[in-house]
Amino acid sequence: MIADPGYDDKKLYEYRNMFVAERILSSIVNEYGEHPVTTDGDGP
């Protein structure tokens, strides 16, 4: 791989973390299905 002057480790880790989080959420939705979530401001 050729070194890129704009290469940023932090940005790479951010993209990786977003990808991992998206995969986890996707697998949860696939397993349990989509459920609507609403908030009306009335807490317990």
C-alpha positions, -999 to +999 in steps of 0.1 A: +000+000+000+012+035-008+013+059+020-013+086+016-005+120+032-041+125+041-042+091+059-056+095+094-057+066+119-084+082+140-107+086+110-101+050+099-110+038+134-142+059+133-153+044+100-145+009+113-165+015+145-195+028+126-193-003+103-192-026+132-221-009+150-241-010+118-235-047+114-245-054+151-277-033+148-286-049+115-282-084+130-304-074+159-331-061+136-329-092+115-333-114+145-361-095+164-377-074+137-384-037+136-403-022+165-415+014+165-400+034+193-418+065+205-411+090+233-438+113+246-418+129+274-437+110+301-410+090+320-417+063+345 
